[in-house]
């Protein structure tokens, strides 16, 4: 199965929050394919460059080793907006 982890998921993972338990399981112990959208990558990397520049490259390498960067199209973007509105 393929799993998309958005920027909030990655931030929660790096913070070690309790909310990220399922994300932690996927990232650390799963054979599931993890994808990351280009937009989420930009959000994550720019936030760490701004707020924690010493950690930015480390986080980038970690994410790159565990996920595949995907661009999104209008169909995927529209579905994401609808899901976000519902949840």
PEFEN-V478974 format. One record per run of one state. SS is the DSSP state (helix for helix, strand for strand, loop for the rest). FROM is the first residue (numbers start at 1). LEN is the number of residues. If there is no record, write none. Layout:
BEGIN
{{SS & FROM & LEN} {SS & FROM & LEN}}
END
This chain:
BEGIN
{{loop & 1 & 1} {strand & 2 & 3} {loop & 5 & 2} {helix & 7 & 9} {loop & 16 & 2} {helix & 18 & 12} {loop & 30 & 3} {strand & 33 & 5} {helix & 38 & 14} {loop & 52 & 1} {helix & 53 & 14} {loop & 67 & 1} {strand & 68 & 3} {loop & 71 & 3} {helix & 74 & 13} {loop & 87 & 1}}
END
